[in-house]
Amino acid sequence: MTPVEKQRIQVEDRPFVIVDAELEDDSWWLTTNVGDRLRLGDAHRLRVSETPDGVAVPEVDIRFGLSARLGRNVFYRLVEVGEQRTTDTGRIELGLTSGGVWQPLGELPGDASGEAS
């Protein structure tokens, strides 16, 4: 009998964590805690979702419907090179372009008019 047959496993947050990010040419390559390496682009896009505690975090789909959240050090590294863009709804978003595709890291307070919310 396998462990899966004995007891159901429930992941509280995300099953993987991005532990490294490298810029090669115009693309960011991410490495997970289990050694998977993927290129941010059309096939693997960043999105912002909430943890069970309600904290907004960027994550990326890895495989088989499983996703990885960005480790804190990787998040800060990407924020350092990120840029601001105004969305169609007037909100300010921080993100970066990888492989020609915009990758959001999160929303900034305020709106394009400069007023804080």
ZISUL-V518859 format. One record per helix or strand of 3 or more residues. SS is the DSSP state (helix for helix, strand for strand). FROM is the first residue (numbers start at 1). LEN is the number of residues. If there is no record, write none. Layout:
BEGIN
ss->{SS	SS}
from->{FROM	FROM}
len->{LEN	LEN}
END
This chain:
BEGIN
ss->{helix	strand	strand	strand	strand	strand	strand	helix	strand	strand	strand}
from->{3	16	27	37	46	56	66	72	83	91	101}
len->{4	9	6	3	5	8	5	10	4	8	11}
END
